Every structure is written in C-alpha cells, then in structure tokens.
Amino acid sequence: MAWNGKMASELLEMIRGKMPQDRPGSLPRQQYADILAFLFEKNGLPTGKDELPAAQPDLERIAIEIPKP
C-alpha cells in the first residue's frame, strides 16, 4: 500500500484537499479525522479506544502501519 509508513496527517490532508468534490476542504477538521478513522477501521488497521484527534501535531505522531497477513 502506498500509505504504509506515512503519517496520518499526510493522508488527512490529501482527503481534505479532495473532499467533498464540489468544495474541497469545506468540512470541519474533526469530520476529516472521522473519515480517516473510518478508512483505518474498514481497512483492518488497529483502532484505539479514543477518538482520532484532528490536530495536525497529533496526527503527525501517528504512523500508518499496515499489518502483515
């Protein structure tokens, strides 16, 4: 996967720059974090007990690590 080893902040910014298609970047930052958390969960990535933070510094500390099958 192209995102393996990248930081969650990078993926959030990519999503934010493209969604929604007619008004990229128009959602509250927490909504983008919620979308990111949904994508992580649906792709089998480990989830924590707390809500995924929306703050850039917090997301810069979360590495995307795809578990090996």
N, C-alpha and C positions, 0 to 999 in steps of 0.2 A: 504494500500500500504506500502511496506517495506521501502520506502524512505521518508514517511511522518515524518516531524520533523528533518530530517537530513539536512546537509548543502550542498549547490550546489557544493562546492569544492569536497566533497566526491564522488558525482555522476560523476563529470567531470573526476576525477582520475580513477574511475572504467572504464569509457568509454575509456579513454586514454590507460589504461592497456590492453584493449582487441581489439581495433580497430586501423587500419584495421587488419583483422585477420592474414594476412601474414606478417605484420610489425607493431605490436602494438607500439603506441607512436611516430610514424613517421610523423604525421601531425603537422602543426603549432598549437600552443596552441589556437589561436583565432578560428581555424577551429573546434576544440573540443568544444569551447564555443558556436559556431554557431550550432553545432549538439545538444548541451544541450538546447539551446533556442528553436530549432525546436521541440524537445521532450516535452518541457514545453508547448509550444503552442498547439501541437497536443493532449495533454492530458488535455486541458482545464485550465491550470494554468494561473494566471494573468501575463500579459506581461507589461513591462514598455515601455516608449517612446524611451529609449536609448538602444543601442546595449549592450548585456550581456557582461560584462567585462571578460577578460581571466585571469587576475592576481589572483593568489591564495588568497592574503589577501582580495580582493574584494569579491570573491566567498565565502569566509569563513563567510561573513556577510549576506549571502542570505540563508534563511531557506526555505526548500521545505515544503509548507503547502497546502495540498490537500483540496479544498473547500468541505464542506459537501453538499450533494444533497438536 
